[in-house]
Amino acid sequence: MMQKRWFQTLIVLILVFLLVLLVSATDWIFEPIFQYVGAVAFPIIGAGVLFYITRPLMHLLEKLKMHRIVAILGVFVVLIAALFIIARYIVPILENQFSMLVNNIPGWISTAENIIDYWQENQNVIPDEVNETINETISNIRANVQTYIETVMSFIFGFIGEFISLMFALILIPFFLFFMLKDGEKFIPFITQFFEKKKADNIRSLLYKIDDSLTSYIQGQMIVALCIGVLLYIGYSIIGLDYAMTLAIFGAIICVIPFIGPYLAVTPAIIVGFFQDPLMPLWVAIVMIVAQQIEGNLVSPNVMGKALHLHPLTVITIVLAAGSIGGFLGMLFAIPVYAVVKTIISHFYHTYQDAQKDEEDALI
């Protein structure tokens, strides 16, 4: 029985379960390690994303006969120039539009209440029980406004401490990015040098596959966000939607979430459009549909389909599950993590199949 494959697999699963149980029972030992990993996770992830975005530019500069260090400095110059343009020309517009948007929210709430009151007074179709439920809901909202405000303020004050940690992490990102660009190609040889040739070739192949998956996803999603943002801004400007740039940038960020993102991105624009003009939500929906069609037929098929080989139903399931567990960040990182795990499992499965085939050929 010890030679049976299913029995060996069962033993491995039992050992993995016992290992997980042991780790959970002695989590106090690993807590300092988890804290350290959590402290450096954000700058490493941020630098990693920038690494995959800027690596093609560095290779392009190297093809122009630039030294690696000079090419990296060129990449930093481009990043600094982009940040300067954003801070100089885009951030002031966003601040102005966002402050106007926040100032108009109380008026919109009052308008919505007046519409509901008028509608309730001039209709005889809806049962009294439903009207009572609506009135109770509105009363609860009005009664809990102060609680909501206090919750928001406590969140803001708590955010100040998190913001300081975020700023410190942002300072570390350029250092991580510099060494990733400088020595990124040395990582795989460094890992594989500890293994014999056959295993080293196997691990090298796996790491290159993971690198290709992350490159395809991150670079592709950045292109998706840029395309969606530009198309939404042009469309919102054409139809005359208020706060066009703010809503377009919000849509570009949210659309990074596969499949679900577009529906979440258009919601604030529809709400703003409704209070601007009753017909404006229709135009907003048309703009989003046109933007999605243009982007979906030109960019996404090469990112989510051909590059990562992920079925749409799989993506939707993973995003929903990750969102319920980790919120927005969970939805944001669910697909690349799944792509990496899928690549690892697929690689070892094919390796196992090849090993089985070699054993069969040896017996023949």
C-alpha positions as CSV (number, residue, x, y, z in Angstrom):
1,M,0.0,0.0,0.0
2,M,2.9,2.3,0.7
3,Q,3.7,2.2,-3.0
4,K,0.2,3.3,-4.1
5,R,0.1,6.9,-5.4
6,W,-3.3,7.6,-3.8
7,F,-2.0,6.5,-0.4
8,Q,1.1,8.7,-0.7
9,T,-1.1,11.6,-1.6
10,L,-3.2,11.0,1.4
11,I,-0.2,10.9,3.7
12,V,1.0,14.2,2.2
13,L,-2.4,15.9,2.8
14,I,-2.4,14.6,6.4
15,L,1.1,16.0,7.0
16,V,0.1,19.4,5.5
17,F,-3.0,19.5,7.7
18,L,-0.9,18.7,10.8
19,L,1.6,21.3,9.8
20,V,-1.1,24.0,9.5
21,L,-2.6,22.9,12.8
22,L,0.8,23.2,14.5
23,V,1.4,26.6,13.0
24,S,-2.0,27.8,14.2
25,A,-1.3,26.5,17.7
26,T,2.1,28.2,17.9
27,D,1.2,31.4,16.1
28,W,2.8,33.5,18.9
29,I,6.1,32.3,17.6
30,F,5.5,33.5,14.1
31,E,3.8,36.8,15.1
32,P,7.0,38.9,15.0
33,I,7.8,37.4,11.6
34,F,4.3,38.3,10.3
35,Q,4.6,41.8,11.7
36,Y,8.0,42.3,9.9
37,V,6.5,40.9,6.6
38,G,3.5,43.2,7.0
39,A,5.8,46.2,7.5
40,V,7.8,45.6,4.3
41,A,5.0,44.1,2.2
42,F,3.6,47.4,0.9
43,P,6.8,48.9,-0.4
44,I,7.8,45.6,-1.9
45,I,4.5,45.1,-3.7
46,G,4.5,48.8,-4.8
47,A,8.0,48.5,-6.1
48,G,7.1,45.2,-7.8
49,V,4.2,46.8,-9.6
50,L,6.4,49.7,-10.7
51,F,9.1,47.2,-11.7
52,Y,6.9,45.4,-14.2
53,I,5.5,48.7,-15.5
54,T,8.9,50.4,-16.0
55,R,11.1,47.4,-17.0
56,P,10.2,47.7,-20.7
57,L,11.3,51.4,-20.6
58,M,14.6,50.4,-19.0
59,H,15.2,47.7,-21.7
60,L,14.4,50.3,-24.4
61,L,16.9,52.7,-23.0
62,E,19.5,49.9,-22.8
63,K,18.9,49.2,-26.5
64,L,19.8,52.8,-27.1
65,K,23.3,51.9,-25.8
66,M,22.7,53.3,-22.3
67,H,24.4,51.8,-19.3
68,R,22.0,50.0,-16.9
69,I,22.5,52.6,-14.1
70,V,21.9,55.4,-16.6
71,A,18.8,53.7,-17.9
72,I,17.4,53.3,-14.4
73,L,18.0,57.0,-13.7
74,G,16.2,57.7,-16.9
75,V,13.3,55.7,-15.7
76,F,13.2,57.6,-12.4
77,V,13.3,60.9,-14.4
78,V,10.2,59.8,-16.3
79,L,8.5,58.8,-13.1
80,I,9.3,62.1,-11.4
81,A,8.1,64.0,-14.5
82,A,4.9,62.1,-14.5
83,L,4.3,62.8,-10.8
84,F,5.1,66.5,-11.3
85,I,2.6,66.7,-14.2
86,I,-0.1,65.0,-12.1
87,A,0.6,67.2,-9.0
88,R,0.8,70.4,-11.1
89,Y,-2.1,70.0,-13.5
90,I,-4.4,67.2,-12.4
91,V,-4.4,67.3,-8.5
92,P,-5.7,70.9,-8.3
93,I,-8.6,70.0,-10.6
94,L,-9.4,66.9,-8.6
95,E,-9.3,68.8,-5.3
96,N,-11.7,71.5,-6.6
97,Q,-14.1,69.0,-8.1
98,F,-14.0,66.7,-5.0
99,S,-14.6,69.6,-2.6
100,M,-17.6,70.8,-4.8
101,L,-18.9,67.2,-4.9
102,V,-18.7,66.8,-1.1
103,N,-20.4,70.2,-0.6
104,N,-23.3,69.2,-2.9
105,I,-24.0,65.9,-1.2
106,P,-26.3,67.4,1.6
107,G,-28.3,69.2,-1.1
108,W,-28.7,65.9,-3.1
109,I,-29.8,64.1,0.1
110,S,-32.4,66.8,0.7
111,T,-33.6,66.6,-2.9
112,A,-33.9,62.8,-2.8
113,E,-36.0,63.1,0.4
114,N,-38.2,65.7,-1.2
115,I,-38.7,63.4,-4.2
116,I,-39.6,60.5,-2.0
117,D,-42.0,62.6,0.0
118,Y,-43.7,64.0,-3.1
119,W,-43.9,60.6,-4.6
120,Q,-45.5,59.1,-1.5
121,E,-48.0,61.9,-1.2
122,N,-49.2,61.6,-4.8
123,Q,-49.5,57.8,-5.3
124,N,-52.1,55.3,-4.2
125,V,-50.6,52.1,-5.6
126,I,-48.1,51.1,-3.0
127,P,-49.5,49.6,0.2
128,D,-49.3,51.5,3.5
129,E,-47.0,48.9,4.9
130,V,-44.4,49.7,2.3
131,N,-44.8,53.4,2.9
132,E,-44.3,52.8,6.6
133,T,-41.1,50.9,5.9
134,I,-39.8,53.7,3.7
135,N,-40.6,56.3,6.4
136,E,-38.9,54.3,9.1
137,T,-35.8,53.9,6.9
138,I,-35.6,57.6,6.2
139,S,-36.2,58.3,10.0
140,N,-33.4,55.9,10.9
141,I,-31.0,57.6,8.4
142,R,-31.8,61.0,9.8
143,A,-31.4,59.8,13.4
144,N,-28.1,58.1,12.7
145,V,-26.5,60.9,10.7
146,Q,-24.6,62.1,13.8
147,T,-23.4,58.5,14.4
148,Y,-22.2,58.3,10.8
149,I,-20.4,61.6,11.1
150,E,-18.7,60.5,14.3
151,T,-17.7,57.2,12.6
152,V,-16.2,59.1,9.7
153,M,-14.3,61.5,11.9
154,S,-12.8,58.6,14.0
155,F,-11.8,56.9,10.7
156,I,-10.1,60.1,9.6
157,F,-8.2,60.5,12.8
158,G,-7.2,56.8,12.7
159,F,-6.2,57.3,9.1
160,I,-3.7,59.9,10.1
161,G,-1.5,57.3,11.8
162,E,-1.9,54.9,8.8
163,F,-1.0,57.8,6.5
164,I,2.3,58.4,8.3
165,S,3.1,54.7,7.9
166,L,2.1,54.9,4.3
167,M,4.4,57.9,3.7
168,F,7.3,56.0,5.3
169,A,6.5,53.0,3.0
170,L,6.4,55.3,0.0
171,I,9.9,56.5,0.8
172,L,11.1,52.9,0.6
173,I,9.5,52.2,-2.7
174,P,12.2,54.0,-4.8
175,F,15.0,52.1,-3.1
176,F,13.3,48.7,-3.7
177,L,12.5,49.7,-7.3
178,F,16.1,50.8,-8.0
179,F,17.6,47.4,-6.9
180,M,14.8,45.5,-8.6
181,L,15.6,47.2,-11.9
182,K,19.4,46.8,-11.3
183,D,19.5,43.2,-10.1
184,G,16.2,41.8,-11.1
185,E,17.7,39.5,-13.7
186,K,20.0,38.0,-11.1
187,F,17.2,36.7,-8.9
188,I,16.5,33.5,-10.8
189,P,20.2,32.5,-11.2
190,F,20.6,33.1,-7.5
191,I,17.8,30.8,-6.6
192,T,18.7,28.0,-9.1
193,Q,22.4,27.9,-8.1
194,F,21.5,25.8,-5.0
195,F,20.0,22.9,-7.0
196,E,21.4,20.3,-9.3
197,K,21.1,21.0,-13.0
198,K,17.9,19.1,-13.7
199,K,16.0,20.6,-10.8
200,A,17.6,24.0,-11.5
201,D,16.2,23.9,-15.1
202,N,12.8,23.0,-13.8
203,I,12.7,25.8,-11.2
204,R,14.1,28.3,-13.8
205,S,11.3,27.4,-16.2
206,L,8.7,27.8,-13.4
207,L,10.0,31.2,-12.3
208,Y,10.1,32.5,-15.9
209,K,6.5,31.3,-16.3
210,I,5.5,33.2,-13.2
211,D,7.3,36.3,-14.4
212,D,5.5,36.1,-17.7
213,S,2.1,35.8,-16.0
214,L,2.7,38.8,-13.7
215,T,4.1,40.9,-16.6
216,S,1.1,40.2,-18.8
217,Y,-1.4,41.0,-16.0
218,I,0.2,44.1,-14.5
219,Q,1.2,45.8,-17.7
220,G,-2.2,44.8,-19.3
221,Q,-4.2,46.1,-16.4
222,M,-2.3,49.4,-16.4
223,I,-3.2,49.8,-20.1
224,V,-6.8,48.9,-19.3
225,A,-7.0,51.6,-16.6
226,L,-5.4,54.2,-18.8
227,C,-7.7,53.4,-21.7
228,I,-10.8,53.5,-19.5
229,G,-9.8,56.7,-17.8
230,V,-9.2,58.6,-21.1
231,L,-12.3,57.2,-22.8
232,L,-14.5,58.1,-19.8
233,Y,-13.1,61.6,-19.5
234,I,-13.7,62.3,-23.2
235,G,-17.2,60.8,-23.0
236,Y,-18.1,62.6,-19.8
237,S,-16.8,65.9,-21.2
238,I,-18.8,65.5,-24.4
239,I,-22.1,64.9,-22.5
240,G,-21.3,67.7,-20.1
241,L,-21.3,65.7,-16.9
242,D,-20.1,67.5,-13.8
243,Y,-16.9,66.4,-12.1
244,A,-15.9,64.6,-15.3
245,M,-12.2,64.2,-14.4
246,T,-12.8,63.0,-10.8
247,L,-15.4,60.4,-12.0
248,A,-13.2,59.3,-14.9
249,I,-10.2,58.7,-12.6
250,F,-12.4,56.9,-10.1
251,G,-13.7,54.7,-13.0
252,A,-10.2,54.0,-14.2
253,I,-9.1,52.8,-10.8
254,I,-12.2,50.7,-10.1
255,C,-12.1,49.2,-13.6
256,V,-8.9,47.4,-12.6
257,I,-11.1,44.9,-10.8
258,P,-12.0,42.5,-13.6
259,F,-15.6,42.2,-14.9
260,I,-17.2,43.7,-11.7
261,G,-15.2,47.0,-11.9
262,P,-17.1,48.6,-14.7
263,Y,-20.5,48.3,-12.9
264,L,-19.0,49.7,-9.7
265,A,-17.2,52.5,-11.6
266,V,-20.4,53.8,-13.4
267,T,-22.5,54.0,-10.2
268,P,-21.2,57.3,-8.8
269,A,-21.4,58.9,-12.3
270,I,-25.1,57.8,-12.7
271,I,-25.9,59.2,-9.3
272,V,-24.2,62.5,-10.0
273,G,-25.9,62.6,-13.5
274,F,-29.3,62.0,-12.0
275,F,-29.1,65.1,-9.8
276,Q,-27.7,67.1,-12.7
277,D,-30.3,66.1,-15.3
278,P,-32.9,63.2,-15.2
279,L,-31.7,62.1,-18.7
280,M,-28.0,62.3,-17.8
281,P,-27.8,58.7,-16.4
282,L,-28.8,57.4,-19.8
283,W,-25.9,59.3,-21.4
284,V,-23.5,58.1,-18.7
285,A,-24.5,54.5,-19.3
286,I,-24.0,54.9,-23.1
287,V,-20.5,56.4,-22.5
288,M,-19.6,53.5,-20.2
289,I,-20.9,50.9,-22.7
290,V,-19.0,52.5,-25.6
291,A,-15.8,52.7,-23.5
292,Q,-16.1,49.1,-22.4
293,Q,-16.7,48.0,-26.0
294,I,-13.6,49.8,-27.3
295,E,-11.4,48.7,-24.4
296,G,-12.8,45.2,-24.3
297,N,-12.2,44.5,-28.0
298,L,-8.8,46.0,-28.1
299,V,-7.1,45.3,-24.8
300,S,-8.8,42.9,-22.4
301,P,-8.8,39.9,-24.7
302,N,-5.1,40.0,-24.9
303,V,-4.8,40.4,-21.1
304,M,-7.4,38.3,-19.4
305,G,-7.9,35.7,-22.2
306,K,-4.9,34.9,-24.2
307,A,-2.2,36.0,-21.7
308,L,-3.5,34.3,-18.5
309,H,-5.9,31.7,-20.0
310,L,-8.6,32.5,-17.4
311,H,-12.2,31.7,-18.0
312,P,-14.6,34.7,-17.2
313,L,-16.7,32.6,-14.8
314,T,-13.5,31.7,-12.9
315,V,-12.5,35.3,-12.7
316,I,-15.9,36.4,-11.4
317,T,-16.0,33.7,-8.8
318,I,-12.5,34.5,-7.5
319,V,-13.1,38.3,-7.4
320,L,-16.4,37.8,-5.5
321,A,-14.8,35.4,-3.0
322,A,-11.7,37.6,-2.5
323,G,-13.9,40.7,-2.1
324,S,-15.8,39.1,0.7
325,I,-12.6,38.1,2.5
326,G,-10.2,41.0,1.8
327,G,-12.4,43.9,0.5
328,F,-11.1,46.1,-2.3
329,L,-7.5,44.9,-1.9
330,G,-8.7,41.3,-2.0
331,M,-10.4,41.9,-5.3
332,L,-7.4,43.8,-6.6
333,F,-4.8,41.1,-5.9
334,A,-7.0,38.0,-6.3
335,I,-6.4,37.5,-10.0
336,P,-2.6,37.8,-10.1
337,V,-2.3,35.6,-7.0
338,Y,-4.6,33.0,-8.7
339,A,-2.6,33.3,-11.9
340,V,0.6,32.6,-10.0
341,V,-0.9,29.6,-8.1
342,K,-2.4,28.2,-11.3
343,T,1.0,28.5,-13.0
344,I,2.8,26.7,-10.2
345,I,0.2,23.9,-10.1
346,S,0.2,23.5,-13.8
347,H,4.0,23.4,-14.0
348,F,4.4,20.7,-11.4
349,Y,1.5,18.7,-12.9
350,H,3.2,18.7,-16.3
351,T,6.5,17.9,-14.6
352,Y,4.9,14.9,-12.8
353,Q,3.4,13.7,-16.1
354,D,6.8,14.0,-17.8
355,A,8.4,12.0,-15.0
356,Q,5.7,9.3,-15.2
357,K,6.2,9.1,-19.0
358,D,10.0,8.7,-18.5
359,E,9.4,5.9,-16.0
360,E,7.1,4.1,-18.5
361,D,9.7,4.5,-21.3
362,A,12.4,3.1,-19.0
363,L,10.4,0.1,-18.2
364,I,9.7,-0.5,-21.9
